[in-house]
Amino acid sequence: MSEDERLTELAKRRGFFFQSSGAYGGVAGFYVYGPEGATLKENLQDAWRDRFVRREGHMEIESPAIMPEPVFEASGHLDGFDDMIVECPECGASHRADHLVEDETDIEEAESIAIPDIEALIAEHDLVCPSCGTALAGESVEDFNLMFGTNIGPGSSSPGYLRPETAQGIFVEFPRLKEYARGQLPFGVAQIGAAYRNEISPRKGLVRLREFAQAELEHFVDPETDEPPLERVADVEVTLYSAAEQEDADGEPRTMTVREAVDAGVVGSDWVAYYLGVAQGWYERVGVDMDRFRYRQHQSGELAHYAADCWDAEAEVGGDWIEITGFAYRGDYDLSKHAEYGDDDFTIFKQYDDPVTVETATVDPDMSYLGPEFGGDAGAVKDALEDLAERDRSAFESDEVTVAVDGEDRTVPVEKTGFAVEEVTEAGEHVTPHVVEPSFGVDRIVYTVLAHGLRTDEAGETVDEGGGSGAEPSGEEADDGEERTVLSLPPEVAPTGVAVFPLMDKDGLDERAREIAEGLRAAGFEVAYDDSGSIGRRYRRQDEVGTPFCVTVDYDTLEDGTVTVRDRDTTAQARVGTDDLAGTIGDLLTGDRTVADF
Amino acid sequence: MSEDERLTELAKRRGFFFQSSGAYGGVAGFYVYGPEGATLKENLQDAWRDRFVRREGHMEIESPAIMPEPVFEASGHLDGFDDMIVECPECGASHRADHLVEDETDIEEAESIAIPDIEALIAEHDLVCPSCGTALAGESVEDFNLMFGTNIGPGSSSPGYLRPETAQGIFVEFPRLKEYARGQLPFGVAQIGAAYRNEISPRKGLVRLREFAQAELEHFVDPETDEPPLERVADVEVTLYSAAEQEDADGEPRTMTVREAVDAGVVGSDWVAYYLGVAQGWYERVGVDMDRFRYRQHQSGELAHYAADCWDAEAEVGGDWIEITGFAYRGDYDLSKHAEYGDDDFTIFKQYDDPVTVETATVDPDMSYLGPEFGGDAGAVKDALEDLAERDRSAFESDEVTVAVDGEDRTVPVEKTGFAVEEVTEAGEHVTPHVVEPSFGVDRIVYTVLAHGLRTDEAGETVDEGGGSGAEPSGEEADDGEERTVLSLPPEVAPTGVAVFPLMDKDGLDERAREIAEGLRAAGFEVAYDDSGSIGRRYRRQDEVGTPFCVTVDYDTLEDGTVTVRDRDTTAQARVGTDDLAGTIGDLLTGDRTVADF
């Protein structure tokens, strides 16, 4: 089995994730997180919130997934958020044309190829429908908009769309959010939530979903004066696969510190570099194998037209590199678009240290002269004079001034223009903030963490199956050498923190074990209780879902108040007291102590 | 200002919630949670998860909001999930017809009145369009389906809908979820997430949204053998407004224990009674004022046809009682419907303690006789014989047996029917579980908790504004008697746990204060930092957003390492050491200690 297949099998069997609506044949691109997966995802999101919101001092909001049409006219999604679709003339199946080309040729990143060229490539390479084998040469390739549409309220007069990214919910609300930041840059606003893309042909489980979760941070900065606290991450080592290295046949990802990357100009934006450094530590914290990780720069063809520099965090799973986060310097694109289409103030008023006095040239034309002289063009002449005064006040230095209206020169005596130069005191200026955006794909990170944590090894451990004759586990039924599947998740993200087992489901062991489980639950831990099958089997069950520690209650527990605690990764065991078991488990989960310390 | 207006003003100004897409004119029924509101909502959901999932030992899943059409054919939502709409012939505005009747007449619960009667009431009471005043008499009232529809994938061949409740995502996945419960009843599955209802005329902010959050628990039980652990909540006092009391002109809500309610038959289902008891403590824990709270039983007209008993938790806000949770015993309705429409096993196999041997009557008709005898009806005769054998084996005791096919009697010699009685040993039986459902409206609970926590009082406190001359606050600028707005949220749900202020933004006080804020953040607290304006003003800001404790760093801090800690509700202050400030704040937040203890 491939890594993806092994993971998908485990995920379905043990309740991490599976395709939704199976009783109705399933729907491609929609997955359910089962009990283990939902908790893992929630824990990952909490870890993200801790690092990118709480520790950075940013805000978090929650905005609706349905937004009205004008929002996406402004954002450009209605017009340009398309994939290329080709329909099979025989079976009617729809396919993503650029993916067909990538799958069947040596071409990469076919997404940036123009439609006529894709059509030519389909013909040239004799590509066929993957569903039925019919030749696709000559079939037209079309743009397909990826937005899910709906109607708000009765009738069809208020179209709405499910947001394709959580970010728009932040940009649109900027005029209010800036008030919560008391009008001061820089500030960051985060959102964790669902986003929707009507993919033509979703594939590979959690990697390309139609409904997915994003954790996005929009950091609004003054491009002239704000700088990131780069020193906090200057020494963090990152593996960078730059556009230049990608274009070079011998190019390789290179490892360097964030400081080196900035100094050498490998990462163009200090803000992007800062977040690459911050995120590096976070991926490691949540269980990404950093030997199967890199930052890859977008090549020029991939870059959105507004993005100055963009890097993807990529993780290797099953031999493929998958994008798990995008880091973009988006400039003022988003806020400027909403300022243009929306009716509100998308700028920050930046106060000068001292008010500035500037000379401003103005006109106040005598319309009783312009009217008779220029008739219907009088208004246009006035506008042209205003423009000219702003642009070139020297034009008003002679007796007459000439402006062009509809390609015709119009000459006006300066005395009729009301030209004047005034001194104006300005307390500050309106600035449209720039945006730095780290955008995390939560589902793909869940998938990566599971894939990177999954391993098979030999247990090589001794299991107490009922003897309980002494302080040490007696190991009557050793299962050394048995193969086991282990999910080595960091305790912070593991769905269950600790499992509690009664050695036997009798003699009061079950009651004592339930008490202990309740006590740990009340202390805030995620606790599993299992009384079914041998202790060895119960260990295996917990290993498979990544539970870091197991507690077994045996006959000694009733006598001396100790239990066996067993470590998932090392399979080491120790007897510990139950007096402060919650404290002990807490220390083990944070890594302050290990089982070997007891 | 009314309570609702005061709350809405505070919510918008301080970042709890506001209508979305304001720059595009806003969209009714869609709200944004600002930074304070998003955290409050998240904290409420965590408290729910702790109580209804972790502490009860249930599972939690996360399923997609978009589901395919067959799911809602099965659930009945496509057919029957309607509100009554009437359109104004003059201005075209759409209104909810039953609400118009309720608003303008003495009639309550108009939702359960039939459409022709609603039309008659509109005419009889001369109701007019609330938007333009045009008479609505004679206008037709129609059913309007509340589902948001969309299309999945290219083309329109796969319609999908946004779920109107998170519950369907649990019911549909039951065949897999039961595996995670190892096929054993009872077990509970919870989901917290977005649901969507295309309301005709949303109103009252968070109370009637088109996109809203639910926290639902579906507890699957064996109706014959499973019983709730009623003893855990038997002594909890609940205020019950029964259907009988509602129908009685002098009827009143009555307070009694859960045990009394069950014994007196006021609550018909033990399971519903159990969850009323559990939820009672939870509402109190998260800040619902239990003097403005009641459980109200559905009257017979309100009950869904499948629900045996249903109670709403209601909270009073601004003079109205709003439903914040529904508790329903849904029987086997949901699973049976999906078993009928879907292709999977929605039962639990219930093993008998000992295998049971039963006699089964079967037929195996001789088709070479039935064919010539009955022609095209032979198959129907065979089916009728099978039914009869199952139903009444005595019919096969004579020589001939007669069955009716299409209203015509058909007689068959028993020897040609292959009638036999067999002994079959059965290990168990398939049971369709019943469902107990507590369904919480998260947004309405946020709204209630804010409304019930909001109060205005006189500060009556002494504020140290810069003296810092001794161990006690010196109070140079007292602001006794100033009116203050306080949001008395329980610390568990308050968006910010602690605020840190430097007395002055200089002399190293700011650096020390930032260090302290960072330390508290690293310890996991939600921390606000504020260095702007007088300390009194900063207290007011934190009071308004419900921050339980404020820490002020002053000149003494630099000398003796103590800070002033101030309590939101009492405004009491104390000097505490910074050595274990995180421990101190932790104790204050959990209530283990109070400011008066220092």
Interface residues (C-beta under 8 A of the other chain):
Chain A: K12 R13 R14 G15 F18 S20 S21 G22 A23 Y24 G25 V27 A28 G29 F30 Y31 V32 Y33 G34 P35 G37 A38 T39 K41 D50 R54 R55 G57 M59 E60 I61 E62 S63 P64 A65 I66 M67 P68 P70 V71 I85 E87 S94 F144 F148 G149 T150 N151 I152 G153 P154 G155 S158 G160 L162 G169 V172 E173 P175 R176 L177 E179 Y180 R182 V189 A194 Y196 N198 E199 I200 R210 E211 H338 Y341 G342 D343 D344 F346 R521 A522 G524 E526 V527 Y529 S532
Chain B: K12 R13 R14 G15 F18 S20 S21 G22 A23 Y24 G25 V27 A28 G29 F30 Y31 V32 Y33 G34 P35 G37 A38 T39 K41 D50 R54 R55 G57 M59 E60 I61 E62 S63 P64 A65 I66 M67 P68 P70 V71 I85 E87 S94 F144 F148 G149 T150 N151 I152 G153 P154 G155 S158 G160 L162 G169 V172 E173 P175 R176 L177 E179 Y180 R182 V189 A194 Y196 N198 E199 I200 R210 E211 H338 Y341 G342 D343 D344 F346 R521 A522 G524 E526 V527 Y529 S532
